[in-house]
Amino acid sequence: MIAKRPRRTFDRILDVTLTLFNRFGEPNVSTSQLCGEMGISPGNLFYHHPTRDALVAALFQRYAQALDAVLQIHESTPPQPLRVSIEEPSPWWHALDPPLARLSWLCEDLARTARTYRFLYRDLSDLVSRHRVLEEGLPALLRRQEHALHQALSALPWEHEESASESVAVWSGLLLASLTGCIGLDGALDPRERLGGTDEQFIQRALGRALGTICPALSPTVRDALSTHLSRGDVLGSNPWWLRPSDG
């Protein structure tokens, strides 16, 4: 058996940095903390990543590459194939009407990518104001996600088709805000990530909140199928945004 090559220190530093940034927020993680977590000297850290800005820029490049890979799949017409693994059960949305299934798949993938790099959206305004690479690069990524959502929404069967075309532009922005920007809201309401559960639970809740935005406007048959899923207590529960005080 051939032994796996150890990960390069450059990449291991980014892995640890991403974990700490996601957990505590980028402004709250010092380079000393990074060195202590990895057991390396400051000199070793700065040899691979000369500045703190370089760490953020490298992680943003990772995010941009991950998002590009996702969007390349979804920007095909139609995306092929709908993701189903022989080893894993089909996702719940696979049984939906194909246009809604494709939107659900897109939203799930965008939510998963944003969750992996959630520190970006948790401190978005602050990060953009301090890092030129984000100021220059993030708007294009946001617009590309909105475009993909707009295309997927345009293919859906709506209850009132005559007004749907005007509403799609609004819904695409709302879905994007729900899947990405609301990570900041989640961070404010659950700063230590004690309520969110696993990453997969977070992703499914984000997906449910996004699809719930458009559910009332869908054609009856499609709406009923989606409502059946969203009404399950284990999907969103009675307090999907954690905005109402808990009983405990």
C-alpha positions in Angstrom: 0.0 0.0 0.0 1.4 3.4 -1.0 1.5 5.9 1.9 -0.3 9.1 1.3 1.9 12.2 1.1 1.5 14.5 4.1 -0.4 17.7 3.4 1.9 20.7 2.8 2.3 23.1 5.7 0.8 25.8 3.4 -2.4 23.9 3.1 -2.6 22.7 6.7 -2.3 26.3 7.9 -5.3 27.3 5.7 -7.3 24.3 7.0 -6.7 25.3 10.6 -7.3 29.0 9.9 -10.6 28.2 8.2 -11.7 26.2 11.2 -10.9 28.9 13.7 -12.2 31.7 11.5 -15.5 29.9 11.1 -15.8 29.1 14.8 -14.8 32.5 16.3 -15.0 35.0 13.4 -12.0 36.3 11.6 -11.5 39.4 13.7 -11.3 37.3 16.9 -8.5 34.9 15.8 -4.9 36.1 16.2 -1.8 34.7 14.5 -0.5 33.7 17.9 -3.6 31.5 18.3 -3.1 30.0 14.9 0.5 29.1 15.7 -0.5 27.7 19.1 -3.2 25.6 17.5 -0.8 24.1 15.0 2.3 23.9 17.2 4.4 26.0 14.8 6.5 29.1 15.2 5.4 32.5 13.9 8.3 32.4 11.5 7.0 29.2 10.0 3.5 30.7 9.7 4.7 33.9 8.0 7.1 32.0 5.7 4.1 30.3 4.1 1.6 33.2 4.5 3.5 36.5 5.0 0.6 38.5 6.3 -2.9 38.1 7.8 -4.3 39.6 4.6 -2.6 36.8 2.7 -4.4 34.2 4.8 -7.8 35.8 4.1 -6.9 36.1 0.4 -5.9 32.4 0.1 -9.1 31.3 1.8 -11.2 33.5 -0.5 -9.4 32.0 -3.5 -10.4 28.5 -2.1 -14.0 29.7 -1.8 -14.1 31.2 -5.3 -12.7 27.9 -6.7 -15.3 25.8 -4.8 -18.1 28.1 -5.9 -16.9 28.1 -9.5 -17.0 24.3 -9.5 -20.6 24.3 -8.2 -21.8 26.9 -10.6 -20.2 25.3 -13.6 -22.4 22.2 -13.0 -25.5 24.2 -12.6 -24.9 26.6 -15.5 -25.2 23.7 -17.9 -28.6 23.4 -19.6 -30.0 21.4 -17.9 -27.5 20.4 -15.3 -26.6 16.7 -15.8 -27.0 14.6 -14.0 -29.2 15.4 -11.0 -26.9 14.4 -8.2 -27.7 10.9 -7.0 -25.1 8.5 -5.6 -25.5 4.8 -5.8 -23.9 4.6 -2.3 -26.2 7.2 -0.8 -30.0 7.6 -0.7 -31.5 10.1 -3.1 -32.0 13.6 -1.6 -35.6 14.4 -0.7 -35.9 16.9 -3.4 -35.1 14.4 -6.1 -38.8 13.3 -6.2 -40.0 16.9 -6.9 -41.0 18.4 -10.2 -37.7 18.6 -12.2 -37.5 22.4 -12.3 -38.1 22.6 -8.5 -35.6 19.8 -8.0 -33.0 21.6 -9.9 -33.5 24.8 -7.9 -33.4 22.8 -4.7 -30.2 21.2 -5.7 -28.7 24.6 -6.6 -29.8 26.1 -3.3 -28.4 23.1 -1.4 -25.0 23.4 -3.1 -24.8 27.2 -2.5 -25.8 26.7 1.1 -23.1 24.0 1.6 -20.4 26.1 0.0 -21.3 29.2 2.0 -21.4 27.1 5.2 -17.9 25.7 4.5 -16.6 29.3 4.3 -19.1 30.9 6.6 -16.6 33.3 8.2 -16.8 35.4 5.0 -20.5 36.0 5.4 -20.5 36.2 9.1 -18.4 39.3 9.2 -19.1 40.4 5.6 -19.1 44.2 5.8 -16.1 44.3 8.1 -14.1 41.9 5.9 -14.9 43.7 2.7 -13.9 47.1 4.2 -10.5 45.7 5.3 -9.5 43.4 2.4 -9.2 44.6 -1.1 -9.3 41.1 -2.6 -12.9 40.7 -1.2 -13.9 44.2 -2.2 -12.9 43.5 -5.8 -13.8 39.8 -6.1 -16.9 39.1 -4.0 -19.5 41.2 -5.9 -18.9 39.2 -9.0 -19.4 35.9 -7.1 -22.6 37.2 -5.6 -23.9 38.3 -9.0 -23.1 35.0 -10.5 -25.0 33.1 -7.8 -28.0 35.4 -8.3 -27.9 34.8 -12.0 -27.9 31.0 -11.5 -30.9 31.4 -9.0 -32.7 33.6 -11.5 -32.3 31.1 -14.2 -33.6 28.3 -12.0 -36.5 30.3 -10.7 -37.5 31.3 -14.2 -38.2 27.7 -15.1 -40.6 27.0 -12.2 -44.4 26.6 -12.6 -46.0 29.5 -10.9 -49.6 29.9 -9.8 -49.8 33.3 -11.6 -47.5 33.1 -14.6 -48.3 36.7 -15.7 -46.7 38.2 -12.6 -44.0 35.7 -12.1 -41.5 37.2 -14.5 -41.5 40.5 -12.5 -41.2 38.7 -9.2 -38.3 36.3 -10.1 -35.8 39.1 -9.9 -36.9 39.8 -6.3 -37.0 36.2 -5.3 -33.5 35.5 -6.7 -32.1 38.2 -4.4 -34.1 37.0 -1.4 -32.9 33.4 -1.9 -29.3 34.5 -2.2 -29.6 36.6 0.9 -31.2 33.7 2.8 -28.5 31.2 1.7 -25.5 33.5 2.3 -26.1 36.8 4.0 -28.3 35.3 6.8 -25.2 33.4 8.1 -24.5 36.7 9.8 -27.9 36.6 11.5 -27.3 33.0 12.6 -23.9 34.1 13.9 -25.5 36.9 16.0 -28.2 34.6 17.4 -26.0 31.6 17.9 -22.4 33.0 18.3 -21.0 29.7 19.7 -22.8 27.5 17.2 -24.6 25.6 20.0 -28.1 25.7 18.4 -27.3 24.8 14.8 -26.5 21.1 15.1 -24.4 19.5 12.4 -23.3 21.1 9.2 -25.9 19.0 7.3 -28.7 20.1 9.6 -27.7 23.7 9.0 -27.7 23.2 5.3 -31.1 21.6 5.2 -32.5 24.3 7.4 -31.0 27.0 5.1 -32.5 25.2 2.1 -35.9 25.0 3.8 -35.9 28.6 4.7 -35.0 29.6 1.2 -37.6 27.4 -0.5 -40.2 28.5 2.0 -39.9 32.0 0.6 -41.2 31.1 -2.8 -43.5 28.2 -1.8 -46.8 30.2 -1.6 -46.4 31.5 -5.1 -45.8 28.1 -6.8 -48.5 26.3 -8.8 -50.8 24.2 -6.5 -49.4 20.7 -7.3 -45.8 21.7 -6.9 -46.6 23.9 -3.9 -48.3 21.0 -2.1 -45.4 18.7 -2.6 -42.9 21.2 -1.2 -45.2 22.2 1.6 -45.4 18.6 2.7 -41.7 18.5 3.2 -41.4 21.9 4.8 -44.2 21.2 7.3 -42.2 18.3 8.9 -41.1 19.4 12.3 -37.5 18.1 11.8 -36.9 20.4 8.8 -37.6 23.9 10.1 -39.4 23.5 13.4 -41.5 26.3 14.9 -38.6 28.8 15.2 -36.5 28.5 12.0 -34.7 31.7 12.5 -34.2 31.4 16.3 -35.8 34.9 16.6 -38.5 33.9 19.1 -37.4 33.3 22.7 -37.0 29.7 23.6 -39.2 28.1 26.3 -36.2 26.9 28.2 
